[in-house]
Structures are given as C-alpha cells and as structure tokens.
Amino acid sequence: MTRKRITILGATGSIGQSTLKVLATRPDYQVFALTANENVELLLAQCQQFKPEFAVLGTEALAQDLTTKIQSLGLSTQVLSGTAALAQVARDPSVTHVMAAIVGGAGLAPSFAAAESGKIILLANKEALVMAGAIFMDAVARSNATLLPVDSEHNAIFQCLGQSSHVGKGVRRILLTGSGGPFLDTPLADIHRVTPDDACRHPNWDMGRKISVDSATMMNKGLELIEACWLFDVPPEKIEFVIHPQSIVHSMVEFVDGSVVAQLGQPDMRTPIAHVLAFPERCEAGVAALDFSKLTALEFRAPELSRFPALSLARTVASGPKSLAITFNAANEVAVEAFLAERLSFLNISEVIKAAVDVAATPELNSLGDVLTCDQEARALTRRILKAYD
C-alpha cells in the first residue's frame, strides 16, 4: 500500500483536530507535518500520537519550548517556526495532500504554496479564495493541483454536482444554506447587548471563536458566497442564501428541470473531511447516522437582510473589483478581533466592515504580493476606522 503523506495547516484548530480524528482510522495516510500558531501543549500531544516529521509554530520562542518537550519524550519531530516554515511543509516534494485549515488571511500564503506545488488541497480556509481567487485558481491550473472543498456548504455543493466543480447549463441556481447562528430569533432590540460568549454559543456546530462570531453575523455566508463563485465558476446572482436552522441540509443545487439535489448529514465536520480524504471513494467518518424518524421538521426561510447586513454587502463585493473582497475579509477579521476583546459592540461589526469597503482603494492584483499588500493596507484602514468607536 502506497501511503499518502499529509501536512495539516492549523492542526490545533477545530478542523485540524477533526481531521486527525479521521486520520487515526486511516492507515493509508502518514502525517508529514502539523502546524499551529501558539498551542504548544495540544501540538505536543498530537506529535506524540502521530509522530510527524515536522511541527511548526508561530514564533521561535514557542518552537524552542516545543523542541525541549519533544526531545524529553524521545521524539524525532523537527520543530520549525514562522510563515516561511508553513510554506515549506506545504510544498515539500514528498507531501501529497495538504489540509488548509488555518483560520483567516494567515492561511493564504501556505495554501498558495500548496497550490503552486501541485498538491491535493483540502481547502477549509475560505479566505484563500476570497482574497486571491483568480491568482489562486490560476496556480491550481498551472500546477495541475487538485482542489477539494472542505467547508460543509461547498463540500455539499460539490457532492450535489456529482463530485464535481463543474456547473453546466442544466444548473439553475446554487442554494447556500446557513443556520442563522445563535441570534436568528433574538429580538433586534436586544442584540446590541450580546457578549462575545453569547455570540460563540452556536446552536449546532462546535467551532472556534472567530468562526462562531462569523456565523452569528452570517459573515461566514458572505465569505462562502465569494468562495463559491471561484470554486464553481459561477456569478454571484446564481447563488442564493437559505436559512436552515437545523443544519442538516448542508446546501442544495437546483436544476433547470425543477429537480433539487440536497446533501444531508449530521452537523459534524468529520463528514466532509472524510469525504475529501477518501475522494473519489468513501470512508467511515465516525459520525452517527441520521435518524430520520427523529427529524420531525426541516425548516427553511429567507434571511432577514436587516438582521444580517453582511449578506447584502457580500453581493456588492462579489460583483465589484477583486480587491474589495480583500478589504471585506480583512475588515471583518479586525472588527471581530475587537468585538472578542470587548472593544466593539456586536452590531458595530458589520458597520465597520461596510465603512472600510466604502472607502477602500481597489488596486489591480497581479501577484500574491499584491494581495498581501492590499490585505495589510485594508487592516490598517480598518484600525483607523475603529478609533471612532473607542
């Protein structure tokens, strides 16, 4: 048996941990590298179990700490640090698969390295395509890489299209579902009082804090709209948002003959992760089967755009200059960070994002460097806007 070799970018996050749970049952995979930003203890435990050749942390000081602990356990894992090391373990010639699961813009550069190197990319980092869609997809095409979507919604669309990214003339529209988050039915008059902990209590999914806030604002759906345009090569008007509070139907595709194909499953990321790890086959994910006798109701409704202004803004961004999507994402990351630090109210998150998008420059993007420069300028712009909220 020829073993596949995988690098997991973001191994200590929720997607990374779920990936390792599935890999624990897959002897056909060898873990080549695990990366984390600063969670030394969890990364150490993962190194003990999976014995990767490399581990990567965000700073040299953290890498030294992990090195000491790894040596004390007699492990042979080599510890690296910094952004260059992330790209190194993503493009290593012996690596066949890269799970791109670093949250936010920080995941773009190593994901791009995997794309340039012709890897099978298991894409959970939606920001890579939001920020650098044209450049990223061009790199995938030039290197003959394979791009498989891990986000539950995009993975569902991929499956509804017959395990394909091709949207033919027979497709009328893509229906992108979202739970609506924890404040779906909260009176609008009460939302100004919500706390970061309130926003992070997702009713269905167990996610990190940043992604949980994105779900509460439905900014995640806005980012997913832009990502879907690149993944499936469709205009934004071909994609519709649907609120589905139960998170059982992960997305749908409607065809011109009126047929609608939906992908259903438990709200557990191990399902799409197992799907892409086994692609084009199927494998056990360790996820409980759906008990249809207990699914008494599956609810669907249109989103209230006054409650979720990020959705309308996402459509504007998706139809505008490509660099606007960089500002859209960067402003969100800065605003969410301020909200989690209790420096910004929940309702002001979307307001700050719109303010940044409204005044952002729209330079041409010809390289990854152009994207990263635009990202830094957008973050600086958003921080200046935030000063008005201090």
N, C-alpha and C positions, 0 to 999 in steps of 0.2 A: 504493500500500500504506500503510495506516494503521499507524504504528509504536506498539507498546506501550511504555510507559515504566515502568521498574522501579527500585525502591530495594532495595538489598541490605543488610539489617541484619546485621552480622557478616561482612563481606566477606573478612576475612583468615583466618577460621577454615576448617576443613576443608570444611564445607558451602558456605560462601561461595566458596571457591576452585573447588570442583567446579561451582558454579552458573555462574561466569564462564567455565569451560572449555566448558560447553554453550552459553552465550550468544555465545561467539566464533563459533559457526556459525549464529547466528540473526539475520539482518539485519532481521527484523521487530521486534526489541527494541532500544530505546535505554536505556542505563544512565543514570538520572537522578541517583542518589546512591549512594555507597559509604561504609560506616561501619566503624570499627574501634575497639578500646579503646586500644591503645598501639603497634601495629606500624606505625610510620611508614614504614619502608623498603618493606615489601610494599604498603602502601596507595598509596605514591607510584608504584610500578611499575604498579599497577592503574589509577591515574589516567592514567598515560602511555598505556596501551593502550586504555582505554575512554572516556576524556575525559568523565567525569560533570560535571554542573553543580555538584554539591556533594560534599564529603567531610567526614566527621565523625569526630572523635577524642574520647577521654575527657576530656582536660584542655586548658585554654587554652595551656599551655606546649607541649604536643605539637602543637596546632593551629598555633601560631606557627612551630614548626620545619617543619612540612609546608608552610605557606604560603610560607616563604622558598624551599624547594626547588622548589615548583611554579612560583613566579614566575621562578626562574632557568632553568626549562625552557620558559618562554613559554606555559604552560598557563593556561586561563581558569577552572579549577575554583575555586570559592569554598570555603574551609575554615571549618567551624564546630566547636564543642565543647560537650560536656555532654549531659545527659539531655533537656533541652528541645529541643535540636537534633535528637536522634534522632526525637522525636515529630514535629518539623516536617517532616523529609524523608519520614516515613512517611505523613503526612496531606496532603501537598502536592496541590492540586487537579489538577495535571497528571499525577500518578502513577496508573497503572492497576493495577500489580502490586507487592506487597511480599514479598520473601523474608525471612521472620522466622527468622534463623539465629544470633542471639545466644545463647550458652550460659547457662543458669541463669535465676534470677529477674530478672537485669538486663534480660532481653529482654521482660518482661511489659509495661511501660509503652508502649514504642514499638509493640509488636504490638497492644496495645489501641487505640492511636491509629489504626492502620490499620483495625481492626475498626469503630471509630466512624465512620470516614470512607468506609465502603462499598467498600474496595479488594478486589481479588482477592488473598487472603492465602495464600501458600505457606508452610505452617506447619511449620518444623523445630524450633521452640522448644517442646518438650513442656511446659515449666514454666508457660507461659501458661495452659494449660487445667488443669494440676494445681493451680495456685494460685488461679485465678479462673474456674473452669469456668462456673458459672451466669452470672456477670456478663459474661464474655467472649462466651458464646454468645448472650446477650440483646442485646449490642451488635451482633453479626453479624446477628441477625434484624432489629433495628430499622433498621439502615443498609442492609439488603439486600446486605451484603458476601457474598463467596464464599470459603469456607474449604476449601482443598485440602491434604491431609496429605502431608508430605514424608518423615517418618520411614519407613524402609523397611517396617516392620511395618504401620503404619497405611495407608500407600500400598498395600501388598499387599491388606489387607482391603478397602479402597476399590475396588480393581480386582476382587477376588473377588465383590463385591456388584454388579458390573456398572457400575463407575464411578459409584458412588452411596454416600451415607452412610446410606441407609435400610435398616434391618434389619426385615424383615417377619416375619410369623408362621411363615414357612417356614424360618427360620434356627434351628437347634438350638443351636449354640454357635460362638464365635469361638476359633480356636486361634492363640495368640500365640507365635511361635517365638523362640528365643534360642540363641546359640551355646554359652552356658555360660562364655564367656571363657577366659582363659589357665589358670585353676586348676580346670577341670572335673574332671580326673582326678588332681590333686595330692593325695597323702595328707593328710587333715585335720591330722595331727600336724605336718606340715611347713609349713602355711600361715602359722603365726604368724611365720615367718622371712622372708616375702616382702617385697620392697622396692618402692618406687614404680615403678622402672624395670621390675621384673618384672610388675607389675600393668598397665603401659601397653603391654606387648607382646601386643597382641591377635592371635590366630592368623589372622584372616580380614580384618579391617577396619583401615583407616588412619584413626584418629580422634585428636582432641585428648586431652590427658592426663586432664582431668576426666571426659569421657565414657568413656574407656578404663577408668578405675577403676570407674565405674558399671557397666560391662559385667562387670568381674571380680567385683563383689559381686552382680551381677544386680539392683542397684537400678534400672538402666535399665528392666528389665521391670516393676518395681513402678510406676514413674512412667508407663510406657506403658499399664499396666492402667487407671490412673485417667484418663489422657488418652483412651483408647478408650471408656470409659464416656460421656464427654462428646461425643466425635466421632460416635459411633454410637448414642447414646441407649439404652444397654443397662445392666442391672445387673451388678455385678462377678461374680456367680455364673454369668453366661452366657459368661464368658471363662476359658479355661484356658491355662496355661503349658506349652510343649513345648520340651524341649531338642533342638536340631538342630545338631550341631557343624559341619557343612559350610557353613552359611549360604547355601544355595542356594534352599531354600524359605523365603520371607520371611514368610509367615503363611498361614493357611487359614481357610475358612469351611465348616462342616458344616451341611447342611440336614436337615430332618426326614425326608426320604425315604432318608437314608443317603448321599447324594451329598456328596463333599468337593471343593471347588474350591480349588486352591492357586495361588499366584503364585510362579514360579521366575525366577531370574536370577543373574547374577554378583554377588558381594558388592561392588558399586560404586555409590556414591550418585548417580552421574550418571544411572542408570536412573530412579529415582523423580523426580529433579529434572527430567529431560527430559519425563517424563510430565506433571507439573503445568504446566510451561512451555508445552507444546503442547496441553493439555487444551482441548476434548474430543478433539482429534486425537492423532496420534503423530508423533514426530520422531526423527531419528538422535541417539544419545547419545554415540557414540564408544566404546561398550562392546563388548568381544568377545562373540561369540555363544557360547552354551553348547554344548560338545561332549559330547553325550550318550554317545558311545562311551567317554568317559573318566570318566563318573560311575559308577564301579563300585559305590558304595554311598551311600545316603542314610539316615542314622541318626536315629532319634527315640527319646526316652526322657523319662520324668517327671523333674522336678528333685528333687534331694535337699534338702528344706526345712531340714535341719540344716546343710547346707553353705551355703545361700542364705537366711538368715532374713529378708532384706528382702522376700521374696515373700509370706510369711505376714503380715508386718506391713502390707504394701501392701493386702492384702484387708481387714484390720481398718480401716485408714484409709479405704479406698474406701467402706466401709459406715457410717462414722461421721460426725460433724459435718464440714461442708465445710472449716472452718478447720484441721482436723487435717492435711489434705493440705498446707497451707502449712508447718506445722511439719515434716512429713515431708520436704519438699523442702529447706527452709532448713537443717535439722539435717544433712542429707546434704551440702549444699554446704560447710558449716562443717567437718564431720568430714573430708571428702575433702581440703579445703584443708590441714587439719592433718596428714593422712596424707602428702600430697605434700611437705609441709615436714618430714617425718620427726619429727613431734611426737606421732604417734598410730600404733599398730600397725594393720595391715590388719584383723585380726579385731575390733578395737575400733570400727571404723566403724559397723557395724550395731548394736552395743551402745549407742553414744552416741545414735544416731537413736532407738532404742526408748526410752531413758531420757527423751529430750526429748518424744516423743509421749505417754508415760505421764503426764507432769505438765503438759502444755501446757494453757493456757486455750483455751476454744472460743467466742470471741465471734461474734456474728452479723456477716455480711458483706453490707453493702448498697451498697457503692461500691468503686471501685478504691482509694481512700484507706484504707478499712478493711482491704483485702487487704495493702497495703503496710505499714500499721502492724503488722498481725499478723505479717508477714514479719520486720520489724525486731525485734519482741519475741521471736520464735522464735530468731532468730540470737543475740540476747543471752542467752537461756536456754541455748542450746547451748554458748556460750562459757563460761558458768558451769559447766556440767557437765564441760567439757573440763579445767577446772582440777584435777579429781580425777585426771587422767591425766598431769599434768606431773611 
